[in-house]
């Protein structure tokens, strides 16, 4: 009795409920078959009032059905059906707009020019415009009130009018159907940052760049060592049969490196600890071997600087595990003498350079300071012309003065408030070292940032070479790169260098465009790609690809800041004289003309480069 008291008197088992529903459905089906069609349909619709069938679509009438009607889907939403009020309103509005558009098009296509047709045409367009505006307003109202309704935003997206989804192209795909540029640009700015990968794409095949013959490889190697360049025609009909083109491509891939360890990839060095992990490094625990590697490296660095000073080498890179140094000969990047850019730097490195007597500049900070100085007299002139000061300007100046006062307080050690309270003798004051560090917090904030790039000019570059040779922190003392000297990269041969070659491979892919898919040919070049190699490859592909290709450039990010401008070329040293002095540096004449131009990219680097009808366009 106690167990039965736990249940309600009207409780029925689920099996009883299912049996009653089947019996009721069977009786309703018999009644619908015996009654008239009209009464049957009315009874069915009455019995199904407010209940949606299982499958979407018009309500089921039940004619010719032996069993009962479909049960209601408990997971369905009344708005997610064909019979929903929202769906019917959208479909009716679409039908009306389609009819009006068809009427307008018919009147436009008809050649008759009667006043009545013109009036009908104006009326149809007026109604179409008004209905569209009303529809947009109603949609906006519905969207505003949708948060108070039970409809979710997901359902509104489902039943909204169909939107055209633009087809996105991959960045490597060339815009073959694009309009030609209005201005013809025959050259792009020099990019002094190091690249790790180039991906060329073109509608024309790159099959001419693969499976070179032994004679073509030997000839390309000989041309590189002799610094000779073959002239190519403006348009090559059959690139595969052009020996000069294939030999020139082999020549473009050559570069010189020290040290060279076949089982290790010595570029990039910054953030490359994972690549060195687990590799065989016998010098890590052998001090004598480390000393031998460092002495050979010092000889190679000295040889490179001697070639640079004689203008027989245009530039070279020193890539350590902490920073990258770019040495450039006089005349490159519109400089009067030899220049060196070092980035990123730290406060400790800059202090060590000062201690060795190296004079340097922070070009980005100097540029920022000059811009502030140039803006301040303009503001003073504007205030004098207006005859009065703007209140907002006064507030700004007061705020800046306040910040300067606070900065001065920080420089004093922040101890003035102790004197005001009279407890300066009871509290231990910080020592001189901590006060000095507090004053130099601005310098510390520059560490490892692009603004920390250092510019060394003239004879100070020779002192920088000696500093690098004797600097103990140049080589990692621990970790996977411990005891390994920095990597030297140059476009010309030097003492102790090893001739290396960039890796190139061509692949044909399909790229999505608006009309479907099209065949796009690609050429991938990987390795330490220097500025002269990038320019030589683009000059080579110009006639081979019939003046149409694109390239995606993957930059070694710590070297991006090497594009900052340096000292401008003076009026007494024309650019033509600089080009003549660099004729023997081993680069092509067109490459020299590009590299002697002043740097314009600043803290950015080239990311995309396109050529359309022998005209360049780029993005950084």
C-alpha positions, 0 to 999 in steps of 0.5 A, spaced: 500 500 500 505 504 501 508 503 494 501 504 491 501 511 495 507 514 491 503 514 484 497 519 482 491 516 481 490 518 474 497 515 472 498 511 466 503 506 464 507 509 457 504 502 454 497 504 455 498 511 452 501 508 446 495 503 445 490 509 446 494 513 441 494 508 436 486 506 437 484 513 436 489 514 430 485 508 427 478 510 429 480 517 426 482 514 419 476 510 419 472 516 420 475 520 415 475 515 409 467 514 410 465 522 410 465 526 404 472 529 402 470 536 404 468 534 411 474 530 411 479 535 409 475 540 414 476 535 420 483 533 418 485 540 418 481 541 425 484 536 428 491 538 426 490 545 428 497 548 430 500 542 429 506 541 424 507 535 420 513 531 421 516 533 414 516 541 412 512 543 406 504 544 405 500 541 411 498 533 409 490 532 407 490 525 409 487 522 402 489 515 400 492 514 407 491 508 410 494 509 417 494 515 421 497 522 420 504 523 422 506 525 429 509 532 430 516 533 430 518 535 437 524 538 435 521 542 430 520 550 430 514 553 427 518 558 423 523 553 420 517 550 415 514 552 409 508 554 412 511 559 417 508 567 416 515 569 415 517 564 410 510 566 406 512 573 407 519 573 404 516 568 398 510 573 396 515 579 396 520 576 392 514 573 387 512 581 387 519 584 386 520 578 380 514 580 377 515 588 377 522 587 374 520 582 369 515 588 367 520 593 367 525 589 363 519 587 357 518 595 357 525 596 356 526 591 351 520 593 347 521 599 341 515 603 342 516 610 345 509 612 347 507 616 353 503 611 356 509 606 356 514 611 359 509 612 364 508 605 366 515 604 366 516 610 371 511 607 375 514 600 375 520 602 377 517 607 382 513 601 385 520 597 385 524 602 389 519 603 394 517 596 395 525 595 396 525 601 401 519 598 405 522 591 405 529 594 408 525 598 413 521 592 415 527 587 415 531 592 420 525 593 424 524 585 425 532 585 426 531 590 432 525 586 435 528 579 434 532 579 441 525 580 444 522 574 440 524 567 441 527 566 434 534 565 434 539 569 430 541 563 427 534 562 424 534 569 421 541 568 417 537 561 414 531 565 412 535 572 410 535 573 402 541 570 399 547 574 399 553 573 394 559 570 397 565 573 394 570 568 392 577 569 395 583 568 391 590 565 394 595 570 395 599 566 390 594 566 385 596 572 379 590 576 377 590 575 370 583 578 368 585 584 372 585 591 369 592 593 367 595 599 371 594 606 369 602 608 370 607 604 368 612 602 373 619 599 370 622 598 377 620 596 384 624 599 391 630 595 393 628 591 399 634 589 404 631 584 408 633 577 407 628 572 405 627 565 406 622 563 401 619 566 394 613 563 391 612 565 383 606 564 380 604 565 373 599 563 367 605 560 363 609 554 365 616 554 369 618 547 366 624 551 363 627 552 370 627 544 371 632 538 369 638 542 367 643 539 363 650 538 365 653 543 360 648 548 362 649 547 370 657 548 368 656 554 364 651 558 369 656 556 375 662 559 370 658 565 369 657 566 376 664 565 378 666 570 373 661 575 374 659 575 367 651 576 365 648 574 358 643 579 355 636 576 354 631 578 349 625 582 351 620 576 349 622 569 349 617 564 344 620 557 347 623 558 354 625 551 354 630 551 348 633 558 350 640 556 353 641 563 355 635 563 360 637 556 363 644 558 364 642 565 367 637 561 372 642 557 374 647 563 375 641 567 379 641 561 385 648 561 387 651 565 393 657 564 398 657 562 405 661 561 411 661 557 415 658 551 411 656 544 415 652 540 411 648 537 416 646 543 419 642 549 416 646 555 418 640 560 416 636 563 420 640 563 426 635 567 430 630 563 434 633 557 430 634 553 437 629 547 435 633 546 428 639 545 432 637 541 437 639 533 437 644 535 431 651 533 432 655 539 435 662 536 436 665 543 438 660 544 443 664 541 449 671 542 445 674 549 447 680 548 442 675 546 436 671 552 438 677 557 438 679 554 431 672 555 428 673 562 431 679 564 428 677 561 421 671 566 421 675 572 423 679 571 417 673 570 413 670 577 416 676 581 415 677 578 407 669 581 406 671 587 409 677 588 405 673 587 399 667 591 401 672 597 402 675 596 395 668 596 392 669 589 389 663 586 394 657 590 394 654 588 401 654 582 406 650 579 412 653 577 419 647 573 422 648 571 429 644 568 434 642 575 437 642 580 431 644 581 424 649 586 421 648 589 414 655 592 411 654 596 405 659 599 400 659 606 399 654 608 394 649 603 396 642 606 398 645 613 397 650 613 402 657 617 401 661 611 405 661 604 408 655 603 412 653 598 417 646 597 420 645 592 426 639 590 429 636 588 434 640 591 439 640 591 447 642 596 452 648 592 454 650 591 446 650 599 445 654 600 452 659 595 449 660 599 443 660 606 446 666 603 450 670 601 444 669 608 441 664 606 436 660 612 434 653 610 432 646 613 431 639 610 432 636 612 425 628 611 427 629 615 434 633 621 430 627 621 425 622 621 430 625 627 434 626 631 428 619 630 426 617 633 433 622 639 432 619 640 425 612 640 428 613 644 434 615 651 430 609 650 425 604 649 432 607 656 434 606 659 428 599 657 427 598 660 434 601 667 432 597 667 426 590 666 430 592 671 435 590 666 441 591 659 443 586 654 443 584 651 450 585 644 448 592 646 446 593 649 452 591 643 456 595 639 452 601 643 453 600 643 461 599 635 460 606 635 457 609 639 462 606 635 467 609 629 464 616 632 464 615 634 471 613 627 473 619 624 469 624 629 472 621 627 479 623 620 477 630 622 474 631 624 481 629 618 484 622 619 486 625 621 493 622 628 494 616 626 497 620 623 503 623 630 504 616 633 504 614 628 510 620 629 514 622 622 514 628 622 509 633 620 514 629 614 517 628 610 510 633 607 506 635 610 500 636 606 493 644 606 491 646 610 485 646 604 481 638 603 482 637 610 480 642 610 474 637 604 472 631 608 473 634 614 469 635 609 463 629 605 463 627 609 456 633 605 453 632 599 456 625 599 453 628 599 446 631 592 447 629 587 441 625 592 438 625 595 431 627 602 434 633 599 437 637 599 430 644 602 430 647 605 424 654 605 424 658 610 418 665 611 415 671 609 419 667 606 425 665 600 421 672 598 421 672 599 429 665 595 429 669 589 425 674 589 430 668 589 436 665 583 432 671 579 432 673 580 440 666 580 442 665 574 447 657 575 447 657 574 439 657 566 440 652 563 444 655 560 451 650 555 452 644 551 448 644 548 441 648 553 438 653 554 443 660 555 440 658 556 433 660 562 429 655 567 426 653 565 419 657 570 413 653 571 407 655 575 401 654 575 393 661 574 391 667 570 393 671 571 399 676 567 403 674 561 406 667 561 403 663 555 400 659 556 394 652 554 396 645 554 391 638 556 393 633 550 392 628 551 386 622 547 384 616 548 380 609 545 381 603 546 377 596 547 381 589 549 380 587 556 383 580 558 384 577 564 380 570 567 379 569 562 373 571 556 376 578 553 376 584 555 372 591 552 371 597 556 375 604 554 374 608 556 380 616 556 382 618 556 389 625 558 391 628 557 398 634 559 402 637 565 404 635 570 399 639 576 398 637 583 395 641 581 388 638 574 387 631 577 388 632 582 383 636 577 378 630 572 378 625 578 377 629 580 371 630 573 368 622 571 369 620 578 365 622 575 358 621 568 360 613 569 363 612 574 357 611 580 362 606 577 367 607 573 374 606 574 381 611 573 387 609 572 394 615 574 399 617 570 405 621 575 410 626 573 415 622 578 420 628 580 424 631 583 418 625 587 416 628 594 419 634 593 415 630 597 410 631 604 414 634 610 410 641 612 411 645 618 410 642 621 403 647 622 397 650 629 397 649 634 391 657 633 390 657 626 388 652 624 383 649 617 382 652 616 376 659 616 379 657 611 384 654 606 379 661 607 375 665 605 382 661 599 383 661 596 376 667 591 379 662 589 385 660 582 381 653 584 380 648 586 374 648 593 372 640 593 372 641 591 380 646 596 381 642 601 379 636 599 383 641 598 390 644 605 389 637 608 390 635 611 397 631 606 401 624 607 401 620 602 405 622 604 412 620 599 417 616 594 412 618 589 407 616 587 400 610 582 401 607 581 394 610 583 388 606 583 381 608 584 374 602 585 369 604 587 362 611 589 364 609 593 369 610 592 377 606 593 383 607 591 390 605 591 397 609 591 403 
